[in-house]
Amino acid sequence: MALAKKDLKKYGDLVLGAGATTVKVISPISVVTAPWVRWKCQFGCGGYGHNYCCPPDTPTPEETRRVLDGYGRALLCHIETAATPDRRRLLKRFRQGLIALEGELFKDGYYKAFAFLAGPCNSCEACGKERGEPCADRFRARPSMEACGIDVYQTVRNNGLSIEPLKSKQEPRNTFCLLLVD
């Protein structure tokens, strides 16, 4: 674990306790946003438009960049999961842990804390958007980095970590989330 600031060590340890493989304090300046990222959602993901945490209901890359520029530090959180039947459960636990950590940061005075998760929201069995209902879990629903136009691959590489596309579903999956701190 590489943490740049001692005051964030406690939170990095909590992320590791939630299953993270790696946690790194980064500057939000190193986070890359690009319009093409949302195109990958729109023209490659079956969740596009079916979930409140997916485009077009998420901030644009330009809006995301403006928000990122209002922060000085973030935690880049990585979990590697093997291709096992437990993978989905482990990822869900990891995401829930990051949302809980966002709340802990807020209570400890980091009032700007905000988590970007990975992949489509899986807080509910079925998103209320499909039925024309409001989000049933607004307090814990968070968009993914990709849904907000963040180029996860370049962001991860900018921060000295490795990431490559999977060539098969049997390979270990590397999932990254971002927790904006202050």
GROMACS elastic network, one bead per residue, 0.5 to 0.9 nm:
[ bonds ]
;  ai    aj funct       b0    kb
    1    12     6  0.78014   500
    1    13     6  0.86518   500
    1    16     6  0.86798   500
    1    21     6  0.83457   500
    1    22     6  0.55767   500
    1    23     6  0.54474   500
    1    24     6  0.63662   500
    2    12     6  0.89555   500
    2    22     6  0.79563   500
    2    23     6  0.65760   500
    2    24     6  0.50682   500
    2    25     6  0.69776   500
    3     6     6  0.71170   500
    3     8     6  0.71300   500
    3     9     6  0.63611   500
    3    12     6  0.73929   500
    3    23     6  0.72731   500
    3    24     6  0.53163   500
    3    25     6  0.50755   500
    3    26     6  0.84346   500
    3    75     6  0.85638   500
    4     8     6  0.80001   500
    4     9     6  0.84921   500
    4    24     6  0.76134   500
    4    25     6  0.55952   500
    4    26     6  0.78079   500
    5     8     6  0.56536   500
    5     9     6  0.69572   500
    5    25     6  0.74318   500
    6     9     6  0.52506   500
    6    10     6  0.80742   500
    7    10     6  0.68899   500
    7    11     6  0.82742   500
    8    11     6  0.52957   500
    8    12     6  0.62620   500
    8    13     6  0.86896   500
    8    25     6  0.79853   500
    8    75     6  0.86968   500
    9    13     6  0.61132   500
    9    14     6  0.86133   500
   10    13     6  0.52008   500
   10    14     6  0.63989   500
   10    15     6  0.89132   500
   11    15     6  0.63048   500
   11    16     6  0.86346   500
   11    75     6  0.88648   500
   11   101     6  0.72716   500
   11   104     6  0.86242   500
   11   105     6  0.78265   500
   12    15     6  0.50965   500
   12    16     6  0.62750   500
   12    17     6  0.86043   500
   12    22     6  0.87769   500
   12    23     6  0.59713   500
   12    24     6  0.77089   500
   12    25     6  0.84601   500
   12    75     6  0.76479   500
   12    77     6  0.85458   500
   13    16     6  0.50146   500
   13    17     6  0.61718   500
   13    18     6  0.87279   500
   13    23     6  0.83936   500
   14    18     6  0.63465   500
   14    19     6  0.89355   500
   14    20     6  0.89473   500
   14    97     6  0.82568   500
   14    98     6  0.88172   500
   14   101     6  0.74195   500
   15    18     6  0.50118   500
   15    19     6  0.67263   500
   15    20     6  0.57459   500
   15    21     6  0.88722   500
   15    22     6  0.86504   500
   15    23     6  0.72235   500
   15    77     6  0.73919   500
   15    94     6  0.79929   500
   15    97     6  0.70212   500
   15    98     6  0.67654   500
   15   101     6  0.75522   500
   16    19     6  0.52341   500
   16    21     6  0.65201   500
   16    22     6  0.71381   500
   16    23     6  0.72028   500
   16    77     6  0.86701   500
   16    79     6  0.88923   500
   17    20     6  0.69303   500
   17    97     6  0.86023   500
   18    90     6  0.89786   500
   18    93     6  0.69640   500
   18    94     6  0.53539   500
   18    95     6  0.84776   500
   18    96     6  0.84679   500
   18    97     6  0.54822   500
   18    98     6  0.77030   500
   19    78     6  0.89431   500
   19    79     6  0.66630   500
   19    80     6  0.88364   500
   19    90     6  0.75148   500
   19    91     6  0.84957   500
   19    93     6  0.79005   500
   19    94     6  0.58905   500
   19    97     6  0.85264   500
   20    23     6  0.69413   500
   20    77     6  0.65267   500
   20    78     6  0.55560   500
   20    80     6  0.75258   500
   20    94     6  0.71398   500
   21    77     6  0.78689   500
   21    78     6  0.56300   500
   21    80     6  0.61610   500
   22    76     6  0.81571   500
   22    77     6  0.60609   500
   22    78     6  0.50835   500
   22    79     6  0.67223   500
   22    80     6  0.88029   500
   23    75     6  0.64708   500
   23    76     6  0.57293   500
   23    78     6  0.62742   500
   23    79     6  0.89183   500
   24    74     6  0.82238   500
   24    75     6  0.55416   500
   24    76     6  0.52181   500
   24    77     6  0.66524   500
   24    78     6  0.86794   500
   24   159     6  0.83152   500
   25    73     6  0.66694   500
   25    74     6  0.56644   500
   25    76     6  0.63246   500
   25    77     6  0.88900   500
   26    29     6  0.84161   500
   26    30     6  0.73189   500
   26    31     6  0.86931   500
   26    72     6  0.85498   500
   26    73     6  0.58106   500
   26    74     6  0.52910   500
   26    75     6  0.60209   500
   26    76     6  0.65968   500
   26   159     6  0.70176   500
   27    30     6  0.57066   500
   27    31     6  0.75889   500
   27    71     6  0.80657   500
   27    72     6  0.59341   500
   27    74     6  0.61341   500
   27    75     6  0.86050   500
   27   159     6  0.88590   500
   28    31     6  0.52321   500
   28    32     6  0.86529   500
   28    68     6  0.57104   500
   28    69     6  0.67840   500
   28    70     6  0.86492   500
   28    71     6  0.64273   500
   28    72     6  0.62953   500
   28    73     6  0.60760   500
   28    74     6  0.62380   500
   28   180     6  0.78212   500
   29    32     6  0.77784   500
   29    65     6  0.89913   500
   29    68     6  0.73333   500
   29    69     6  0.68010   500
   29    71     6  0.86196   500
   29    72     6  0.80551   500
   29    73     6  0.89690   500
   30   154     6  0.88874   500
   30   155     6  0.62522   500
   30   156     6  0.88532   500
   30   158     6  0.62064   500
   30   159     6  0.71314   500
   31    65     6  0.84665   500
   31    68     6  0.78649   500
   31   150     6  0.70609   500
   31   151     6  0.75840   500
   31   152     6  0.79786   500
   31   154     6  0.78547   500
   31   156     6  0.81756   500
   31   158     6  0.77869   500
   31   159     6  0.87775   500
   32    65     6  0.81168   500
   32   149     6  0.84029   500
   32   150     6  0.57303   500
   32   151     6  0.54214   500
   32   152     6  0.75368   500
   32   153     6  0.89807   500
   32   154     6  0.65935   500
   32   155     6  0.55444   500
   32   158     6  0.87187   500
   33    36     6  0.89311   500
   33    37     6  0.78199   500
   33    61     6  0.55114   500
   33    62     6  0.75340   500
   33    64     6  0.74573   500
   33    65     6  0.64127   500
   33   146     6  0.89536   500
   33   148     6  0.81466   500
   33   149     6  0.52979   500
   33   151     6  0.55351   500
   33   152     6  0.86544   500
   33   155     6  0.86649   500
   34    37     6  0.58615   500
   34    38     6  0.80214   500
   34    61     6  0.58434   500
   34    62     6  0.80221   500
   34   149     6  0.55922   500
   34   150     6  0.64368   500
   34   151     6  0.64770   500
   35    38     6  0.59596   500
   35    39     6  0.70830   500
   35    60     6  0.77363   500
   35    61     6  0.58357   500
   35    62     6  0.80607   500
   35   149     6  0.60322   500
   35   150     6  0.86449   500
   36    39     6  0.50177   500
   36    40     6  0.66481   500
   36   149     6  0.75260   500
   36   151     6  0.87420   500
   37    40     6  0.52958   500
   37    41     6  0.69408   500
   37    61     6  0.83173   500
   37   146     6  0.61931   500
   37   147     6  0.76966   500
   37   148     6  0.82015   500
   37   149     6  0.50755   500
   37   150     6  0.66816   500
   37   151     6  0.62490   500
   38    42     6  0.61842   500
   38    43     6  0.84890   500
   38    55     6  0.71319   500
   38    56     6  0.86600   500
   38    60     6  0.80995   500
   38    61     6  0.79848   500
   38   146     6  0.66553   500
   38   147     6  0.60591   500
   38   148     6  0.71172   500
   38   149     6  0.54111   500
   38   150     6  0.84923   500
   39    43     6  0.57108   500
   39    44     6  0.77918   500
   39   149     6  0.88769   500
   40    43     6  0.52930   500
   40    44     6  0.52955   500
   40    45     6  0.71111   500
   40   146     6  0.85266   500
   41    44     6  0.54567   500
   41    45     6  0.50452   500
   41    46     6  0.81172   500
   41    47     6  0.78030   500
   41    48     6  0.59976   500
   41    54     6  0.80500   500
   41    55     6  0.72222   500
   41   146     6  0.75791   500
   41   147     6  0.68896   500
   42    45     6  0.62901   500
   42    46     6  0.82501   500
   42    47     6  0.84879   500
   42    48     6  0.55061   500
   42    49     6  0.80736   500
   42    55     6  0.73581   500
   42    56     6  0.83993   500
   43    46     6  0.84867   500
   43    48     6  0.81861   500
   44    47     6  0.89608   500
   44    48     6  0.83653   500
   45    48     6  0.58509   500
   46    49     6  0.84934   500
   46    50     6  0.81047   500
   47    50     6  0.53011   500
   47    51     6  0.65329   500
   47    54     6  0.70334   500
   47    55     6  0.87148   500
   47   120     6  0.69410   500
   48    51     6  0.70919   500
   48    54     6  0.59664   500
   48    55     6  0.59036   500
   48    56     6  0.73783   500
   49    52     6  0.76698   500
   49    53     6  0.89883   500
   49    54     6  0.63483   500
   49    55     6  0.58904   500
   49    56     6  0.60209   500
   49    57     6  0.73621   500
   49   129     6  0.87148   500
   50    53     6  0.87880   500
   50    54     6  0.72834   500
   50    55     6  0.86129   500
   50   127     6  0.74323   500
   50   129     6  0.64129   500
   50   130     6  0.60999   500
   51    54     6  0.53170   500
   51    55     6  0.79166   500
   51    57     6  0.78634   500
   51   120     6  0.75928   500
   51   121     6  0.73434   500
   51   126     6  0.87491   500
   51   127     6  0.58186   500
   51   128     6  0.78489   500
   51   129     6  0.59636   500
   51   130     6  0.74664   500
   52    55     6  0.77324   500
   52    56     6  0.84171   500
   52    57     6  0.56994   500
   52    58     6  0.74434   500
   52   121     6  0.81803   500
   52   127     6  0.74279   500
   52   128     6  0.82797   500
   52   129     6  0.64357   500
   52   134     6  0.87172   500
   52   135     6  0.70444   500
   52   141     6  0.83464   500
   52   142     6  0.89788   500
   52   143     6  0.81820   500
   53    56     6  0.87077   500
   53    57     6  0.64566   500
   53    58     6  0.60926   500
   53   120     6  0.68746   500
   53   121     6  0.60909   500
   53   141     6  0.69610   500
   53   142     6  0.61598   500
   53   144     6  0.72398   500
   53   147     6  0.73533   500
   54    57     6  0.58186   500
   54    58     6  0.58066   500
   54   119     6  0.88140   500
   54   120     6  0.66648   500
   54   121     6  0.78695   500
   54   143     6  0.64714   500
   54   144     6  0.75980   500
   54   146     6  0.88189   500
   54   147     6  0.54080   500
   54   148     6  0.81516   500
   55    58     6  0.50200   500
   55    59     6  0.78099   500
   55    60     6  0.83944   500
   55   147     6  0.57259   500
   55   148     6  0.75681   500
   56    59     6  0.79286   500
   56    60     6  0.83190   500
   56   147     6  0.83502   500
   57   147     6  0.88094   500
   58   143     6  0.69095   500
   58   147     6  0.63354   500
   58   148     6  0.58524   500
   59    62     6  0.78843   500
   59    63     6  0.56871   500
   59    64     6  0.60360   500
   59   143     6  0.89672   500
   59   147     6  0.77828   500
   59   148     6  0.52568   500
   59   149     6  0.79318   500
   60    63     6  0.51516   500
   60    64     6  0.61120   500
   60    65     6  0.85757   500
   60   147     6  0.82874   500
   60   148     6  0.56386   500
   60   149     6  0.62939   500
   61    65     6  0.60786   500
   61    66     6  0.87039   500
   61   147     6  0.87638   500
   61   148     6  0.56463   500
   61   150     6  0.68237   500
   62    65     6  0.51176   500
   62    66     6  0.64169   500
   62    67     6  0.88157   500
   62   148     6  0.89049   500
   62   149     6  0.81120   500
   63    66     6  0.51988   500
   63    67     6  0.63890   500
   63    68     6  0.87234   500
   63   148     6  0.83044   500
   64    67     6  0.51084   500
   64    68     6  0.61150   500
   64    69     6  0.85841   500
   64   148     6  0.62098   500
   64   149     6  0.72043   500
   64   150     6  0.79071   500
   65    68     6  0.50369   500
   65    69     6  0.61274   500
   65    70     6  0.88554   500
   65   149     6  0.87638   500
   65   150     6  0.86247   500
   66    69     6  0.51815   500
   66    70     6  0.67866   500
   67    70     6  0.53307   500
   67    71     6  0.73425   500
   68    71     6  0.55774   500
   68    72     6  0.83585   500
   68   180     6  0.79156   500
   69    72     6  0.76743   500
   70   182     6  0.81147   500
   71    74     6  0.76496   500
   71   112     6  0.82525   500
   71   180     6  0.69859   500
   71   181     6  0.70694   500
   71   182     6  0.50854   500
   72   180     6  0.84803   500
   72   181     6  0.76510   500
   72   182     6  0.55341   500
   73   179     6  0.88910   500
   73   180     6  0.64887   500
   73   181     6  0.56094   500
   73   182     6  0.55105   500
   74   113     6  0.87577   500
   74   178     6  0.68174   500
   74   179     6  0.54542   500
   74   181     6  0.50441   500
   74   182     6  0.71826   500
   75   177     6  0.83194   500
   75   178     6  0.58293   500
   75   179     6  0.50048   500
   75   180     6  0.64330   500
   75   181     6  0.72091   500
   76   156     6  0.80464   500
   76   159     6  0.86768   500
   76   176     6  0.69503   500
   76   177     6  0.60871   500
   76   179     6  0.65161   500
   76   180     6  0.86561   500
   77    98     6  0.88515   500
   77   175     6  0.82267   500
   77   176     6  0.55213   500
   77   177     6  0.51368   500
   77   178     6  0.60315   500
   77   179     6  0.75603   500
   78   174     6  0.67983   500
   78   175     6  0.56418   500
   78   177     6  0.65351   500
   78   178     6  0.88640   500
   79    91     6  0.80041   500
   79    94     6  0.79248   500
   79   173     6  0.80463   500
   79   174     6  0.58757   500
   79   175     6  0.53546   500
   79   176     6  0.65930   500
   79   177     6  0.86922   500
   80   172     6  0.63146   500
   80   173     6  0.54985   500
   80   175     6  0.63469   500
   80   176     6  0.88897   500
   81    84     6  0.80033   500
   81    86     6  0.87215   500
   81    87     6  0.59869   500
   81    90     6  0.76163   500
   81    91     6  0.78188   500
   81   171     6  0.88836   500
   81   172     6  0.53834   500
   81   173     6  0.52245   500
   81   174     6  0.66777   500
   81   175     6  0.80196   500
   82    85     6  0.89951   500
   82    86     6  0.84767   500
   82    87     6  0.66309   500
   82   170     6  0.77141   500
   82   171     6  0.68251   500
   82   173     6  0.63837   500
   83    86     6  0.80869   500
   83    87     6  0.64248   500
   83   169     6  0.68374   500
   83   170     6  0.51703   500
   83   171     6  0.62175   500
   83   172     6  0.57499   500
   83   173     6  0.73817   500
   84    87     6  0.55076   500
   84    88     6  0.86741   500
   84   170     6  0.83907   500
   85    88     6  0.72626   500
   85    89     6  0.82925   500
   86    89     6  0.53669   500
   86    90     6  0.61426   500
   86    91     6  0.86822   500
   87    90     6  0.52050   500
   87    91     6  0.61805   500
   87    92     6  0.86040   500
   87   173     6  0.88398   500
   88    91     6  0.51823   500
   88    92     6  0.60981   500
   88    93     6  0.85841   500
   89    92     6  0.51192   500
   89    93     6  0.61458   500
   89    94     6  0.85685   500
   90    93     6  0.51217   500
   90    94     6  0.61245   500
   90    95     6  0.86755   500
   91    95     6  0.61594   500
   91    96     6  0.85708   500
   91   175     6  0.83157   500
   92    95     6  0.51490   500
   92    96     6  0.61402   500
   92    97     6  0.84998   500
   92   122     6  0.73836   500
   92   123     6  0.82640   500
   93    96     6  0.51177   500
   93    97     6  0.60498   500
   93    98     6  0.87231   500
   94    97     6  0.50330   500
   94    98     6  0.63902   500
   94    99     6  0.88588   500
   95    98     6  0.51859   500
   95    99     6  0.64419   500
   95   100     6  0.87409   500
   95   117     6  0.64452   500
   95   118     6  0.79345   500
   95   177     6  0.82083   500
   96    99     6  0.51387   500
   96   100     6  0.62093   500
   96   101     6  0.85526   500
   96   123     6  0.85626   500
   96   140     6  0.80028   500
   97   100     6  0.50611   500
   97   101     6  0.60687   500
   97   102     6  0.86294   500
   98   102     6  0.61767   500
   98   103     6  0.87468   500
   98   115     6  0.68104   500
   98   116     6  0.88637   500
   98   117     6  0.80407   500
   98   177     6  0.83945   500
   98   178     6  0.89083   500
   98   179     6  0.75453   500
   99   102     6  0.50607   500
   99   103     6  0.66213   500
   99   104     6  0.88901   500
   99   114     6  0.82378   500
   99   115     6  0.64258   500
   99   116     6  0.89478   500
   99   117     6  0.86394   500
   99   140     6  0.63847   500
   99   141     6  0.85163   500
   99   142     6  0.80859   500
   99   179     6  0.89126   500
  100   103     6  0.51443   500
  100   104     6  0.64031   500
  100   105     6  0.87899   500
  100   140     6  0.84211   500
  101   105     6  0.61003   500
  101   106     6  0.84900   500
  101   113     6  0.89738   500
  101   115     6  0.87503   500
  101   179     6  0.88239   500
  102   105     6  0.51824   500
  102   106     6  0.62784   500
  102   107     6  0.87993   500
  102   110     6  0.87715   500
  102   113     6  0.56214   500
  102   114     6  0.59841   500
  102   115     6  0.63911   500
  102   179     6  0.73179   500
  102   180     6  0.85812   500
  102   181     6  0.83087   500
  103   106     6  0.50518   500
  103   107     6  0.62763   500
  103   108     6  0.86431   500
  103   111     6  0.88978   500
  103   113     6  0.77458   500
  103   114     6  0.86994   500
  104   107     6  0.51221   500
  104   108     6  0.61611   500
  104   109     6  0.88082   500
  104   110     6  0.85533   500
  105   108     6  0.50496   500
  105   109     6  0.64742   500
  105   110     6  0.51120   500
  105   111     6  0.70658   500
  105   112     6  0.85681   500
  105   113     6  0.62864   500
  105   181     6  0.75657   500
  106   109     6  0.53373   500
  106   112     6  0.69481   500
  106   113     6  0.60167   500
  106   114     6  0.88918   500
  106   181     6  0.89003   500
  107   110     6  0.70848   500
  107   111     6  0.72874   500
  108   111     6  0.79139   500
  109   112     6  0.85872   500
  110   113     6  0.57824   500
  110   181     6  0.63438   500
  110   182     6  0.62885   500
  111   114     6  0.88071   500
  111   181     6  0.81656   500
  111   182     6  0.78292   500
  112   180     6  0.74736   500
  112   181     6  0.62399   500
  112   182     6  0.58681   500
  113   179     6  0.69212   500
  113   180     6  0.53081   500
  113   182     6  0.65620   500
  114   142     6  0.86251   500
  114   178     6  0.83651   500
  114   179     6  0.57194   500
  114   180     6  0.51091   500
  114   181     6  0.68288   500
  115   142     6  0.67285   500
  115   143     6  0.81556   500
  115   144     6  0.86386   500
  115   177     6  0.74819   500
  115   178     6  0.58430   500
  115   180     6  0.61573   500
  115   181     6  0.87384   500
  116   142     6  0.60997   500
  116   143     6  0.56634   500
  116   144     6  0.50977   500
  116   145     6  0.53819   500
  116   146     6  0.89670   500
  116   148     6  0.86952   500
  116   177     6  0.57904   500
  116   178     6  0.50734   500
  116   179     6  0.61517   500
  116   180     6  0.79844   500
  117   120     6  0.84547   500
  117   121     6  0.81821   500
  117   142     6  0.63481   500
  117   143     6  0.59575   500
  117   145     6  0.61937   500
  117   146     6  0.89042   500
  117   176     6  0.75800   500
  117   178     6  0.65926   500
  117   179     6  0.83090   500
  118   121     6  0.81083   500
  118   143     6  0.75674   500
  118   145     6  0.62293   500
  118   146     6  0.74200   500
  118   147     6  0.87503   500
  118   175     6  0.67591   500
  118   176     6  0.64239   500
  118   177     6  0.57215   500
  118   178     6  0.86726   500
  119   122     6  0.85725   500
  119   143     6  0.80441   500
  119   144     6  0.55425   500
  119   145     6  0.80775   500
  119   146     6  0.76042   500
  119   147     6  0.80947   500
  119   175     6  0.88466   500
  120   143     6  0.74420   500
  120   144     6  0.67404   500
  120   147     6  0.84034   500
  121   124     6  0.78245   500
  121   127     6  0.84750   500
  121   141     6  0.67502   500
  121   142     6  0.69998   500
  121   143     6  0.69036   500
  121   144     6  0.77228   500
  122   125     6  0.69028   500
  122   126     6  0.81372   500
  122   127     6  0.83873   500
  122   141     6  0.85282   500
  123   126     6  0.85395   500
  123   127     6  0.83885   500
  123   136     6  0.89770   500
  123   137     6  0.70784   500
  123   140     6  0.75544   500
  123   141     6  0.66917   500
  124   127     6  0.61234   500
  124   128     6  0.85414   500
  124   136     6  0.76904   500
  124   137     6  0.75336   500
  126   129     6  0.85508   500
  126   130     6  0.77954   500
  127   130     6  0.60919   500
  127   131     6  0.78374   500
  127   133     6  0.84226   500
  127   134     6  0.87951   500
  127   135     6  0.70473   500
  127   136     6  0.79522   500
  128   131     6  0.52694   500
  128   132     6  0.61335   500
  128   134     6  0.58593   500
  128   135     6  0.56761   500
  128   136     6  0.68370   500
  129   133     6  0.55333   500
  129   134     6  0.65069   500
  129   135     6  0.70021   500
  130   133     6  0.75023   500
  131   134     6  0.87983   500
  133   136     6  0.80753   500
  134   137     6  0.89176   500
  134   138     6  0.86072   500
  135   138     6  0.56356   500
  135   141     6  0.81323   500
  136   139     6  0.87611   500
  136   141     6  0.88478   500
  137   140     6  0.56723   500
  137   141     6  0.58384   500
  138   141     6  0.51888   500
  138   142     6  0.82381   500
  139   142     6  0.85376   500
  143   146     6  0.81853   500
  143   147     6  0.62128   500
  143   148     6  0.70790   500
  144   147     6  0.51649   500
  144   148     6  0.67029   500
  144   149     6  0.89967   500
  144   150     6  0.86401   500
  144   177     6  0.76297   500
  144   178     6  0.88086   500
  145   148     6  0.53943   500
  145   149     6  0.65479   500
  145   150     6  0.51025   500
  145   151     6  0.76507   500
  145   152     6  0.69666   500
  145   176     6  0.86780   500
  145   177     6  0.70891   500
  145   178     6  0.73345   500
  146   149     6  0.50538   500
  146   150     6  0.50248   500
  146   151     6  0.65613   500
  146   152     6  0.68949   500
  147   150     6  0.74311   500
  149   152     6  0.89122   500
  150   153     6  0.88366   500
  150   154     6  0.88713   500
  150   155     6  0.77829   500
  151   154     6  0.56812   500
  151   155     6  0.60920   500
  151   156     6  0.86120   500
  152   155     6  0.50344   500
  152   156     6  0.59503   500
  152   157     6  0.84804   500
  152   163     6  0.89448   500
  152   176     6  0.75389   500
  152   177     6  0.88097   500
  153   156     6  0.53261   500
  153   157     6  0.62414   500
  153   158     6  0.85733   500
  153   162     6  0.85610   500
  153   163     6  0.63462   500
  153   164     6  0.76790   500
  153   165     6  0.88921   500
  154   157     6  0.50267   500
  154   158     6  0.58846   500
  154   159     6  0.86014   500
  154   163     6  0.88889   500
  155   158     6  0.50381   500
  155   159     6  0.64917   500
  156   159     6  0.53090   500
  156   160     6  0.67647   500
  156   161     6  0.54948   500
  156   162     6  0.67688   500
  156   163     6  0.68989   500
  156   176     6  0.80590   500
  157   160     6  0.52574   500
  157   161     6  0.52916   500
  157   162     6  0.60133   500
  157   163     6  0.70788   500
  158   161     6  0.75670   500
  159   162     6  0.89105   500
  163   174     6  0.71077   500
  164   167     6  0.89020   500
  164   174     6  0.84267   500
  165   173     6  0.89864   500
  166   169     6  0.70337   500
  166   170     6  0.87127   500
  166   171     6  0.65590   500
  166   172     6  0.80736   500
  166   173     6  0.72172   500
  166   174     6  0.87982   500
  167   170     6  0.85018   500
  167   171     6  0.73287   500
  168   171     6  0.57858   500
  169   172     6  0.78950   500
  169   173     6  0.81568   500
  170   173     6  0.86255   500
